[in-house]
Amino acid sequence: MENMDIRRAISDSGLRYWQIANAIGVNDGNFSRKLRKELSEEVKIKIFAAITTLSAERNTPEGRTE
């Protein structure tokens, strides 16, 4: 399976694919299709940055969903 590093990071963060897609400005269906083929390092950096940002926001008192 392609892009296992991204898939694992999303899973470990507890975020949903649609949240990452929204953060990088693509449709969630298109994001899932993009993950079928190995992405460039440039795109991966953008996705990892979105994961980091969303995870940090989620862990602030204002962003908690609990």
CHARMM-style PDB file with segment names, atoms N, HN, CA, C and O in Angstrom:
ATOM      1  N   MET     1       0.850  -1.175   0.000  1.00  0.00      PROA
ATOM      2  CA  MET     1       0.000   0.000   0.000  1.00  0.00      PROA
ATOM      3  C   MET     1       0.897   1.241   0.000  1.00  0.00      PROA
ATOM      4  O   MET     1       1.916   1.299   0.688  1.00  0.00      PROA
ATOM      5  N   GLU     2       0.486   2.214  -0.784  1.00  0.00      PROA
ATOM      6  HN  GLU     2      -0.342   2.167  -1.343  1.00  0.00      PROA
ATOM      7  CA  GLU     2       1.264   3.440  -0.932  1.00  0.00      PROA
ATOM      8  C   GLU     2       1.014   4.413   0.218  1.00  0.00      PROA
ATOM      9  O   GLU     2      -0.022   4.357   0.881  1.00  0.00      PROA
ATOM     10  N   ASN     3       1.964   5.289   0.441  1.00  0.00      PROA
ATOM     11  HN  ASN     3       2.805   5.334  -0.097  1.00  0.00      PROA
ATOM     12  CA  ASN     3       1.847   6.390   1.406  1.00  0.00      PROA
ATOM     13  C   ASN     3       1.524   5.919   2.826  1.00  0.00      PROA
ATOM     14  O   ASN     3       0.753   6.560   3.540  1.00  0.00      PROA
ATOM     15  N   MET     4       2.110   4.815   3.221  1.00  0.00      PROA
ATOM     16  HN  MET     4       2.736   4.294   2.641  1.00  0.00      PROA
ATOM     17  CA  MET     4       1.839   4.276   4.559  1.00  0.00      PROA
ATOM     18  C   MET     4       2.252   5.245   5.659  1.00  0.00      PROA
ATOM     19  O   MET     4       1.644   5.255   6.730  1.00  0.00      PROA
ATOM     20  N   ASP     5       3.274   6.057   5.412  1.00  0.00      PROA
ATOM     21  HN  ASP     5       3.767   6.048   4.543  1.00  0.00      PROA
ATOM     22  CA  ASP     5       3.693   7.029   6.421  1.00  0.00      PROA
ATOM     23  C   ASP     5       2.592   8.053   6.685  1.00  0.00      PROA
ATOM     24  O   ASP     5       2.353   8.428   7.833  1.00  0.00      PROA
ATOM     25  N   ILE     6       1.932   8.497   5.638  1.00  0.00      PROA
ATOM     26  HN  ILE     6       2.126   8.192   4.706  1.00  0.00      PROA
ATOM     27  CA  ILE     6       0.837   9.450   5.799  1.00  0.00      PROA
ATOM     28  C   ILE     6      -0.357   8.776   6.454  1.00  0.00      PROA
ATOM     29  O   ILE     6      -0.946   9.324   7.386  1.00  0.00      PROA
ATOM     30  N   ARG     7      -0.713   7.610   5.982  1.00  0.00      PROA
ATOM     31  HN  ARG     7      -0.235   7.164   5.225  1.00  0.00      PROA
ATOM     32  CA  ARG     7      -1.859   6.883   6.535  1.00  0.00      PROA
ATOM     33  C   ARG     7      -1.663   6.618   8.030  1.00  0.00      PROA
ATOM     34  O   ARG     7      -2.591   6.765   8.825  1.00  0.00      PROA
ATOM     35  N   ARG     8      -0.446   6.228   8.395  1.00  0.00      PROA
ATOM     36  HN  ARG     8       0.308   6.109   7.749  1.00  0.00      PROA
ATOM     37  CA  ARG     8      -0.151   5.946   9.806  1.00  0.00      PROA
ATOM     38  C   ARG     8      -0.230   7.225  10.640  1.00  0.00      PROA
ATOM     39  O   ARG     8      -0.760   7.214  11.751  1.00  0.00      PROA
ATOM     40  N   ALA     9       0.293   8.316  10.107  1.00  0.00      PROA
ATOM     41  HN  ALA     9       0.724   8.326   9.205  1.00  0.00      PROA
ATOM     42  CA  ALA     9       0.264   9.586  10.836  1.00  0.00      PROA
ATOM     43  C   ALA     9      -1.171  10.061  11.060  1.00  0.00      PROA
ATOM     44  O   ALA     9      -1.497  10.570  12.132  1.00  0.00      PROA
ATOM     45  N   ILE    10      -2.017   9.898  10.060  1.00  0.00      PROA
ATOM     46  HN  ILE    10      -1.752   9.485   9.189  1.00  0.00      PROA
ATOM     47  CA  ILE    10      -3.420  10.284  10.210  1.00  0.00      PROA
ATOM     48  C   ILE    10      -4.088   9.413  11.263  1.00  0.00      PROA
ATOM     49  O   ILE    10      -4.797   9.914  12.136  1.00  0.00      PROA
ATOM     50  N   SER    11      -3.862   8.130  11.179  1.00  0.00      PROA
ATOM     51  HN  SER    11      -3.286   7.723  10.470  1.00  0.00      PROA
ATOM     52  CA  SER    11      -4.455   7.199  12.145  1.00  0.00      PROA
ATOM     53  C   SER    11      -3.974   7.489  13.563  1.00  0.00      PROA
ATOM     54  O   SER    11      -4.779   7.538  14.494  1.00  0.00      PROA
ATOM     55  N   ASP    12      -2.682   7.678  13.730  1.00  0.00      PROA
ATOM     56  HN  ASP    12      -2.028   7.638  12.975  1.00  0.00      PROA
ATOM     57  CA  ASP    12      -2.112   7.946  15.053  1.00  0.00      PROA
ATOM     58  C   ASP    12      -2.607   9.262  15.646  1.00  0.00      PROA
ATOM     59  O   ASP    12      -2.705   9.406  16.865  1.00  0.00      PROA
ATOM     60  N   SER    13      -2.917  10.218  14.775  1.00  0.00      PROA
ATOM     61  HN  SER    13      -2.838  10.101  13.785  1.00  0.00      PROA
ATOM     62  CA  SER    13      -3.356  11.531  15.254  1.00  0.00      PROA
ATOM     63  C   SER    13      -4.822  11.529  15.684  1.00  0.00      PROA
ATOM     64  O   SER    13      -5.260  12.422  16.410  1.00  0.00      PROA
ATOM     65  N   GLY    14      -5.574  10.531  15.238  1.00  0.00      PROA
ATOM     66  HN  GLY    14      -5.218   9.806  14.648  1.00  0.00      PROA
ATOM     67  CA  GLY    14      -6.994  10.484  15.557  1.00  0.00      PROA
ATOM     68  C   GLY    14      -7.836  11.380  14.668  1.00  0.00      PROA
ATOM     69  O   GLY    14      -9.033  11.554  14.896  1.00  0.00      PROA
ATOM     70  N   LEU    15      -7.201  11.946  13.654  1.00  0.00      PROA
ATOM     71  HN  LEU    15      -6.229  11.804  13.468  1.00  0.00      PROA
ATOM     72  CA  LEU    15      -7.917  12.809  12.716  1.00  0.00      PROA
ATOM     73  C   LEU    15      -8.569  11.958  11.635  1.00  0.00      PROA
ATOM     74  O   LEU    15      -8.276  10.769  11.504  1.00  0.00      PROA
ATOM     75  N   ARG    16      -9.436  12.564  10.881  1.00  0.00      PROA
ATOM     76  HN  ARG    16      -9.675  13.529  10.987  1.00  0.00      PROA
ATOM     77  CA  ARG    16     -10.110  11.908   9.766  1.00  0.00      PROA
ATOM     78  C   ARG    16      -9.513  12.411   8.453  1.00  0.00      PROA
ATOM     79  O   ARG    16      -8.994  13.524   8.371  1.00  0.00      PROA
ATOM     80  N   TYR    17      -9.601  11.571   7.440  1.00  0.00      PROA
ATOM     81  HN  TYR    17     -10.023  10.667   7.506  1.00  0.00      PROA
ATOM     82  CA  TYR    17      -9.069  11.944   6.136  1.00  0.00      PROA
ATOM     83  C   TYR    17      -9.708  13.225   5.620  1.00  0.00      PROA
ATOM     84  O   TYR    17      -9.025  14.061   5.027  1.00  0.00      PROA
ATOM     85  N   TRP    18     -11.012  13.391   5.839  1.00  0.00      PROA
ATOM     86  HN  TRP    18     -11.566  12.712   6.321  1.00  0.00      PROA
ATOM     87  CA  TRP    18     -11.693  14.585   5.335  1.00  0.00      PROA
ATOM     88  C   TRP    18     -11.146  15.857   5.984  1.00  0.00      PROA
ATOM     89  O   TRP    18     -11.130  16.918   5.360  1.00  0.00      PROA
ATOM     90  N   GLN    19     -10.697  15.746   7.246  1.00  0.00      PROA
ATOM     91  HN  GLN    19     -10.710  14.884   7.752  1.00  0.00      PROA
ATOM     92  CA  GLN    19     -10.141  16.914   7.914  1.00  0.00      PROA
ATOM     93  C   GLN    19      -8.826  17.338   7.269  1.00  0.00      PROA
ATOM     94  O   GLN    19      -8.562  18.528   7.097  1.00  0.00      PROA
ATOM     95  N   ILE    20      -8.014  16.364   6.920  1.00  0.00      PROA
ATOM     96  HN  ILE    20      -8.228  15.397   7.061  1.00  0.00      PROA
ATOM     97  CA  ILE    20      -6.735  16.655   6.262  1.00  0.00      PROA
ATOM     98  C   ILE    20      -7.008  17.222   4.873  1.00  0.00      PROA
ATOM     99  O   ILE    20      -6.395  18.209   4.466  1.00  0.00      PROA
ATOM    100  N   ALA    21      -7.928  16.597   4.151  1.00  0.00      PROA
ATOM    101  HN  ALA    21      -8.427  15.795   4.482  1.00  0.00      PROA
ATOM    102  CA  ALA    21      -8.278  17.068   2.808  1.00  0.00      PROA
ATOM    103  C   ALA    21      -8.731  18.523   2.858  1.00  0.00      PROA
ATOM    104  O   ALA    21      -8.304  19.341   2.043  1.00  0.00      PROA
ATOM    105  N   ASN    22      -9.586  18.834   3.804  1.00  0.00      PROA
ATOM    106  HN  ASN    22      -9.932  18.169   4.466  1.00  0.00      PROA
ATOM    107  CA  ASN    22     -10.084  20.210   3.945  1.00  0.00      PROA
ATOM    108  C   ASN    22      -8.933  21.176   4.228  1.00  0.00      PROA
ATOM    109  O   ASN    22      -8.887  22.274   3.675  1.00  0.00      PROA
ATOM    110  N   ALA    23      -8.012  20.761   5.087  1.00  0.00      PROA
ATOM    111  HN  ALA    23      -8.049  19.868   5.536  1.00  0.00      PROA
ATOM    112  CA  ALA    23      -6.889  21.622   5.469  1.00  0.00      PROA
ATOM    113  C   ALA    23      -5.955  21.918   4.297  1.00  0.00      PROA
ATOM    114  O   ALA    23      -5.372  22.999   4.223  1.00  0.00      PROA
ATOM    115  N   ILE    24      -5.814  20.956   3.378  1.00  0.00      PROA
ATOM    116  HN  ILE    24      -6.288  20.078   3.437  1.00  0.00      PROA
ATOM    117  CA  ILE    24      -4.916  21.196   2.242  1.00  0.00      PROA
ATOM    118  C   ILE    24      -5.670  21.663   1.001  1.00  0.00      PROA
ATOM    119  O   ILE    24      -5.076  21.873  -0.056  1.00  0.00      PROA
ATOM    120  N   GLY    25      -7.000  21.825   1.143  1.00  0.00      PROA
ATOM    121  HN  GLY    25      -7.483  21.654   2.002  1.00  0.00      PROA
ATOM    122  CA  GLY    25      -7.782  22.425   0.069  1.00  0.00      PROA
ATOM    123  C   GLY    25      -8.194  21.494  -1.054  1.00  0.00      PROA
ATOM    124  O   GLY    25      -8.323  21.923  -2.201  1.00  0.00      PROA
ATOM    125  N   VAL    26      -8.407  20.206  -0.733  1.00  0.00      PROA
ATOM    126  HN  VAL    26      -8.303  19.858   0.199  1.00  0.00      PROA
ATOM    127  CA  VAL    26      -8.895  19.273  -1.756  1.00  0.00      PROA
ATOM    128  C   VAL    26     -10.135  18.555  -1.246  1.00  0.00      PROA
ATOM    129  O   VAL    26     -10.377  18.483  -0.041  1.00  0.00      PROA
ATOM    130  N   ASN    27     -10.910  18.030  -2.173  1.00  0.00      PROA
ATOM    131  HN  ASN    27     -10.713  18.088  -3.152  1.00  0.00      PROA
ATOM    132  CA  ASN    27     -12.077  17.234  -1.845  1.00  0.00      PROA
ATOM    133  C   ASN    27     -11.637  15.943  -1.176  1.00  0.00      PROA
ATOM    134  O   ASN    27     -10.609  15.381  -1.554  1.00  0.00      PROA
ATOM    135  N   ASP    28     -12.393  15.453  -0.186  1.00  0.00      PROA
ATOM    136  HN  ASP    28     -13.228  15.909   0.120  1.00  0.00      PROA
ATOM    137  CA  ASP    28     -11.971  14.258   0.534  1.00  0.00      PROA
ATOM    138  C   ASP    28     -11.866  13.026  -0.367  1.00  0.00      PROA
ATOM    139  O   ASP    28     -10.997  12.180  -0.151  1.00  0.00      PROA
ATOM    140  N   GLY    29     -12.728  12.915  -1.359  1.00  0.00      PROA
ATOM    141  HN  GLY    29     -13.433  13.602  -1.534  1.00  0.00      PROA
ATOM    142  CA  GLY    29     -12.625  11.797  -2.308  1.00  0.00      PROA
ATOM    143  C   GLY    29     -11.355  11.886  -3.133  1.00  0.00      PROA
ATOM    144  O   GLY    29     -10.696  10.877  -3.387  1.00  0.00      PROA
ATOM    145  N   ASN    30     -11.017  13.094  -3.549  1.00  0.00      PROA
ATOM    146  HN  ASN    30     -11.553  13.913  -3.343  1.00  0.00      PROA
ATOM    147  CA  ASN    30      -9.783  13.285  -4.317  1.00  0.00      PROA
ATOM    148  C   ASN    30      -8.557  12.990  -3.459  1.00  0.00      PROA
ATOM    149  O   ASN    30      -7.568  12.448  -3.952  1.00  0.00      PROA
ATOM    150  N   PHE    31      -8.621  13.347  -2.179  1.00  0.00      PROA
ATOM    151  HN  PHE    31      -9.424  13.788  -1.779  1.00  0.00      PROA
ATOM    152  CA  PHE    31      -7.503  13.072  -1.276  1.00  0.00      PROA
ATOM    153  C   PHE    31      -7.266  11.573  -1.169  1.00  0.00      PROA
ATOM    154  O   PHE    31      -6.127  11.114  -1.253  1.00  0.00      PROA
ATOM    155  N   SER    32      -8.332  10.815  -0.984  1.00  0.00      PROA
ATOM    156  HN  SER    32      -9.257  11.188  -0.916  1.00  0.00      PROA
ATOM    157  CA  SER    32      -8.202   9.360  -0.891  1.00  0.00      PROA
ATOM    158  C   SER    32      -7.627   8.773  -2.175  1.00  0.00      PROA
ATOM    159  O   SER    32      -6.801   7.861  -2.131  1.00  0.00      PROA
ATOM    160  N   ARG    33      -8.060   9.292  -3.309  1.00  0.00      PROA
ATOM    161  HN  ARG    33      -8.731  10.033  -3.346  1.00  0.00      PROA
ATOM    162  CA  ARG    33      -7.518   8.804  -4.583  1.00  0.00      PROA
ATOM    163  C   ARG    33      -6.049   9.167  -4.736  1.00  0.00      PROA
ATOM    164  O   ARG    33      -5.269   8.380  -5.272  1.00  0.00      PROA
ATOM    165  N   LYS    34      -5.666  10.349  -4.272  1.00  0.00      PROA
ATOM    166  HN  LYS    34      -6.300  10.988  -3.836  1.00  0.00      PROA
ATOM    167  CA  LYS    34      -4.258  10.761  -4.356  1.00  0.00      PROA
ATOM    168  C   LYS    34      -3.358   9.789  -3.588  1.00  0.00      PROA
ATOM    169  O   LYS    34      -2.219   9.541  -3.982  1.00  0.00      PROA
ATOM    170  N   LEU    35      -3.881   9.249  -2.497  1.00  0.00      PROA
ATOM    171  HN  LEU    35      -4.807   9.451  -2.177  1.00  0.00      PROA
ATOM    172  CA  LEU    35      -3.069   8.363  -1.667  1.00  0.00      PROA
ATOM    173  C   LEU    35      -2.822   6.997  -2.306  1.00  0.00      PROA
ATOM    174  O   LEU    35      -2.024   6.212  -1.792  1.00  0.00      PROA
ATOM    175  N   ARG    36      -3.482   6.710  -3.397  1.00  0.00      PROA
ATOM    176  HN  ARG    36      -4.129   7.347  -3.815  1.00  0.00      PROA
ATOM    177  CA  ARG    36      -3.304   5.421  -4.072  1.00  0.00      PROA
ATOM    178  C   ARG    36      -1.941   5.299  -4.737  1.00  0.00      PROA
ATOM    179  O   ARG    36      -1.437   4.192  -4.929  1.00  0.00      PROA
ATOM    180  N   LYS    37      -1.340   6.441  -5.092  1.00  0.00      PROA
ATOM    181  HN  LYS    37      -1.750   7.340  -4.936  1.00  0.00      PROA
ATOM    182  CA  LYS    37      -0.005   6.447  -5.698  1.00  0.00      PROA
ATOM    183  C   LYS    37       0.916   7.251  -4.802  1.00  0.00      PROA
ATOM    184  O   LYS    37       0.498   8.224  -4.176  1.00  0.00      PROA
ATOM    185  N   GLU    38       2.167   6.837  -4.747  1.00  0.00      PROA
ATOM    186  HN  GLU    38       2.507   6.046  -5.256  1.00  0.00      PROA
ATOM    187  CA  GLU    38       3.140   7.511  -3.876  1.00  0.00      PROA
ATOM    188  C   GLU    38       3.228   8.986  -4.244  1.00  0.00      PROA
ATOM    189  O   GLU    38       3.387   9.346  -5.410  1.00  0.00      PROA
ATOM    190  N   LEU    39       3.121   9.829  -3.226  1.00  0.00      PROA
ATOM    191  HN  LEU    39       2.992   9.537  -2.278  1.00  0.00      PROA
ATOM    192  CA  LEU    39       3.140  11.272  -3.416  1.00  0.00      PROA
ATOM    193  C   LEU    39       4.559  11.819  -3.408  1.00  0.00      PROA
ATOM    194  O   LEU    39       5.479  11.188  -2.888  1.00  0.00      PROA
ATOM    195  N   SER    40       4.721  12.988  -3.984  1.00  0.00      PROA
ATOM    196  HN  SER    40       3.973  13.501  -4.406  1.00  0.00      PROA
ATOM    197  CA  SER    40       6.024  13.651  -3.972  1.00  0.00      PROA
ATOM    198  C   SER    40       6.330  14.128  -2.553  1.00  0.00      PROA
ATOM    199  O   SER    40       5.431  14.271  -1.724  1.00  0.00      PROA
ATOM    200  N   GLU    41       7.594  14.367  -2.293  1.00  0.00      PROA
ATOM    201  HN  GLU    41       8.324  14.251  -2.966  1.00  0.00      PROA
ATOM    202  CA  GLU    41       8.000  14.854  -0.974  1.00  0.00      PROA
ATOM    203  C   GLU    41       7.366  16.202  -0.668  1.00  0.00      PROA
ATOM    204  O   GLU    41       7.015  16.479   0.479  1.00  0.00      PROA
ATOM    205  N   GLU    42       7.219  17.031  -1.673  1.00  0.00      PROA
ATOM    206  HN  GLU    42       7.504  16.807  -2.605  1.00  0.00      PROA
ATOM    207  CA  GLU    42       6.622  18.360  -1.496  1.00  0.00      PROA
ATOM    208  C   GLU    42       5.174  18.239  -0.995  1.00  0.00      PROA
ATOM    209  O   GLU    42       4.772  18.953  -0.077  1.00  0.00      PROA
ATOM    210  N   VAL    43       4.410  17.349  -1.592  1.00  0.00      PROA
ATOM    211  HN  VAL    43       4.737  16.768  -2.338  1.00  0.00      PROA
ATOM    212  CA  VAL    43       3.013  17.151  -1.187  1.00  0.00      PROA
ATOM    213  C   VAL    43       2.957  16.516   0.202  1.00  0.00      PROA
ATOM    214  O   VAL    43       2.118  16.883   1.023  1.00  0.00      PROA
ATOM    215  N   LYS    44       3.847  15.570   0.458  1.00  0.00      PROA
ATOM    216  HN  LYS    44       4.529  15.271  -0.210  1.00  0.00      PROA
ATOM    217  CA  LYS    44       3.879  14.927   1.776  1.00  0.00      PROA
ATOM    218  C   LYS    44       4.175  15.941   2.880  1.00  0.00      PROA
ATOM    219  O   LYS    44       3.567  15.887   3.949  1.00  0.00      PROA
ATOM    220  N   ILE    45       5.085  16.847   2.634  1.00  0.00      PROA
ATOM    221  HN  ILE    45       5.580  16.891   1.766  1.00  0.00      PROA
ATOM    222  CA  ILE    45       5.420  17.875   3.623  1.00  0.00      PROA
ATOM    223  C   ILE    45       4.188  18.716   3.944  1.00  0.00      PROA
ATOM    224  O   ILE    45       3.935  19.037   5.105  1.00  0.00      PROA
ATOM    225  N   LYS    46       3.425  19.069   2.916  1.00  0.00      PROA
ATOM    226  HN  LYS    46       3.630  18.808   1.973  1.00  0.00      PROA
ATOM    227  CA  LYS    46       2.204  19.845   3.103  1.00  0.00      PROA
ATOM    228  C   LYS    46       1.186  19.068   3.942  1.00  0.00      PROA
ATOM    229  O   LYS    46       0.534  19.635   4.819  1.00  0.00      PROA
ATOM    230  N   ILE    47       1.056  17.780   3.671  1.00  0.00      PROA
ATOM    231  HN  ILE    47       1.585  17.319   2.959  1.00  0.00      PROA
ATOM    232  CA  ILE    47       0.100  16.944   4.411  1.00  0.00      PROA
ATOM    233  C   ILE    47       0.550  16.775   5.860  1.00  0.00      PROA
ATOM    234  O   ILE    47      -0.266  16.896   6.774  1.00  0.00      PROA
ATOM    235  N   PHE    48       1.825  16.500   6.082  1.00  0.00      PROA
ATOM    236  HN  PHE    48       2.488  16.401   5.339  1.00  0.00      PROA
ATOM    237  CA  PHE    48       2.327  16.348   7.453  1.00  0.00      PROA
ATOM    238  C   PHE    48       2.183  17.647   8.239  1.00  0.00      PROA
ATOM    239  O   PHE    48       1.912  17.620   9.439  1.00  0.00      PROA
ATOM    240  N   ALA    49       2.359  18.771   7.576  1.00  0.00      PROA
ATOM    241  HN  ALA    49       2.579  18.794   6.601  1.00  0.00      PROA
ATOM    242  CA  ALA    49       2.164  20.060   8.247  1.00  0.00      PROA
ATOM    243  C   ALA    49       0.707  20.226   8.663  1.00  0.00      PROA
ATOM    244  O   ALA    49       0.423  20.711   9.758  1.00  0.00      PROA
ATOM    245  N   ALA    50      -0.208  19.826   7.798  1.00  0.00      PROA
ATOM    246  HN  ALA    50       0.023  19.431   6.909  1.00  0.00      PROA
ATOM    247  CA  ALA    50      -1.633  19.904   8.130  1.00  0.00      PROA
ATOM    248  C   ALA    50      -1.966  18.992   9.304  1.00  0.00      PROA
ATOM    249  O   ALA    50      -2.733  19.374  10.188  1.00  0.00      PROA
ATOM    250  N   ILE    51      -1.400  17.802   9.319  1.00  0.00      PROA
ATOM    251  HN  ILE    51      -0.777  17.492   8.601  1.00  0.00      PROA
ATOM    252  CA  ILE    51      -1.634  16.863  10.424  1.00  0.00      PROA
ATOM    253  C   ILE    51      -1.128  17.469  11.729  1.00  0.00      PROA
ATOM    254  O   ILE    51      -1.818  17.422  12.748  1.00  0.00      PROA
ATOM    255  N   THR    52       0.060  18.030  11.699  1.00  0.00      PROA
ATOM    256  HN  THR    52       0.620  18.068  10.872  1.00  0.00      PROA
ATOM    257  CA  THR    52       0.645  18.643  12.889  1.00  0.00      PROA
ATOM    258  C   THR    52      -0.209  19.803  13.392  1.00  0.00      PROA
ATOM    259  O   THR    52      -0.491  19.908  14.586  1.00  0.00      PROA
ATOM    260  N   THR    53      -0.616  20.670  12.471  1.00  0.00      PROA
ATOM    261  HN  THR    53      -0.388  20.585  11.501  1.00  0.00      PROA
ATOM    262  CA  THR    53      -1.424  21.827  12.844  1.00  0.00      PROA
ATOM    263  C   THR    53      -2.770  21.407  13.412  1.00  0.00      PROA
ATOM    264  O   THR    53      -3.180  21.899  14.464  1.00  0.00      PROA
ATOM    265  N   LEU    54      -3.457  20.509  12.735  1.00  0.00      PROA
ATOM    266  HN  LEU    54      -3.125  20.109  11.881  1.00  0.00      PROA
ATOM    267  CA  LEU    54      -4.774  20.064  13.207  1.00  0.00      PROA
ATOM    268  C   LEU    54      -4.674  19.330  14.543  1.00  0.00      PROA
ATOM    269  O   LEU    54      -5.544  19.483  15.400  1.00  0.00      PROA
ATOM    270  N   SER    55      -3.633  18.545  14.720  1.00  0.00      PROA
ATOM    271  HN  SER    55      -2.926  18.420  14.024  1.00  0.00      PROA
ATOM    272  CA  SER    55      -3.438  17.837  15.991  1.00  0.00      PROA
ATOM    273  C   SER    55      -3.210  18.824  17.123  1.00  0.00      PROA
ATOM    274  O   SER    55      -3.745  18.653  18.218  1.00  0.00      PROA
ATOM    275  N   ALA    56      -2.419  19.854  16.864  1.00  0.00      PROA
ATOM    276  HN  ALA    56      -1.984  19.993  15.974  1.00  0.00      PROA
ATOM    277  CA  ALA    56      -2.153  20.866  17.887  1.00  0.00      PROA
ATOM    278  C   ALA    56      -3.430  21.620  18.234  1.00  0.00      PROA
ATOM    279  O   ALA    56      -3.697  21.882  19.407  1.00  0.00      PROA
ATOM    280  N   GLU    57      -4.215  21.969  17.227  1.00  0.00      PROA
ATOM    281  HN  GLU    57      -3.998  21.756  16.274  1.00  0.00      PROA
ATOM    282  CA  GLU    57      -5.481  22.670  17.463  1.00  0.00      PROA
ATOM    283  C   GLU    57      -6.442  21.801  18.256  1.00  0.00      PROA
ATOM    284  O   GLU    57      -7.164  22.283  19.129  1.00  0.00      PROA
ATOM    285  N   ARG    58      -6.440  20.535  17.942  1.00  0.00      PROA
ATOM    286  HN  ARG    58      -5.853  20.144  17.233  1.00  0.00      PROA
ATOM    287  CA  ARG    58      -7.334  19.584  18.612  1.00  0.00      PROA
ATOM    288  C   ARG    58      -6.987  19.441  20.093  1.00  0.00      PROA
ATOM    289  O   ARG    58      -7.861  19.180  20.920  1.00  0.00      PROA
ATOM    290  N   ASN    59      -5.721  19.612  20.416  1.00  0.00      PROA
ATOM    291  HN  ASN    59      -5.011  19.824  19.745  1.00  0.00      PROA
ATOM    292  CA  ASN    59      -5.258  19.418  21.779  1.00  0.00      PROA
ATOM    293  C   ASN    59      -5.246  20.685  22.606  1.00  0.00      PROA
ATOM    294  O   ASN    59      -4.745  20.680  23.730  1.00  0.00      PROA
ATOM    295  N   THR    60      -5.789  21.779  22.071  1.00  0.00      PROA
ATOM    296  HN  THR    60      -6.195  21.783  21.157  1.00  0.00      PROA
ATOM    297  CA  THR    60      -5.932  22.995  22.860  1.00  0.00      PROA
ATOM    298  C   THR    60      -7.315  22.990  23.505  1.00  0.00      PROA
ATOM    299  O   THR    60      -8.225  22.337  22.996  1.00  0.00      PROA
ATOM    300  N   PRO    61      -7.487  23.701  24.607  1.00  0.00      PROA
ATOM    301  CA  PRO    61      -8.802  23.711  25.272  1.00  0.00      PROA
ATOM    302  C   PRO    61      -9.943  24.126  24.348  1.00  0.00      PROA
ATOM    303  O   PRO    61     -11.050  23.600  24.469  1.00  0.00      PROA
ATOM    304  N   GLU    62      -9.695  25.063  23.424  1.00  0.00      PROA
ATOM    305  HN  GLU    62      -8.796  25.490  23.326  1.00  0.00      PROA
ATOM    306  CA  GLU    62     -10.740  25.516  22.515  1.00  0.00      PROA
ATOM    307  C   GLU    62     -11.092  24.465  21.484  1.00  0.00      PROA
ATOM    308  O   GLU    62     -12.215  24.433  20.980  1.00  0.00      PROA
ATOM    309  N   GLY    63     -10.130  23.598  21.166  1.00  0.00      PROA
ATOM    310  HN  GLY    63      -9.218  23.623  21.575  1.00  0.00      PROA
ATOM    311  CA  GLY    63     -10.337  22.636  20.089  1.00  0.00      PROA
ATOM    312  C   GLY    63     -10.759  21.246  20.518  1.00  0.00      PROA
ATOM    313  O   GLY    63     -11.008  20.380  19.680  1.00  0.00      PROA
ATOM    314  N   ARG    64     -10.839  21.032  21.803  1.00  0.00      PROA
ATOM    315  HN  ARG    64     -10.636  21.736  22.485  1.00  0.00      PROA
ATOM    316  CA  ARG    64     -11.197  19.697  22.289  1.00  0.00      PROA
ATOM    317  C   ARG    64     -12.627  19.365  21.951  1.00  0.00      PROA
ATOM    318  O   ARG    64     -13.522  20.205  22.042  1.00  0.00      PROA
ATOM    319  N   THR    65     -12.826  18.111  21.556  1.00  0.00      PROA
ATOM    320  HN  THR    65     -12.098  17.429  21.483  1.00  0.00      PROA
ATOM    321  CA  THR    65     -14.165  17.660  21.188  1.00  0.00      PROA
ATOM    322  C   THR    65     -14.752  16.736  22.239  1.00  0.00      PROA
ATOM    323  O   THR    65     -15.800  16.130  22.015  1.00  0.00      PROA
ATOM    324  N   GLU    66     -14.106  16.622  23.359  1.00  0.00      PROA
ATOM    325  HN  GLU    66     -13.255  17.114  23.541  1.00  0.00      PROA
ATOM    326  CA  GLU    66     -14.545  15.702  24.412  1.00  0.00      PROA
ATOM    327  C   GLU    66     -15.674  16.282  25.214  1.00  0.00      PROA
ATOM    328  OT1 GLU    66     -16.165  15.639  26.142  1.00  0.00      PROA
TER     329      GLU     66
END
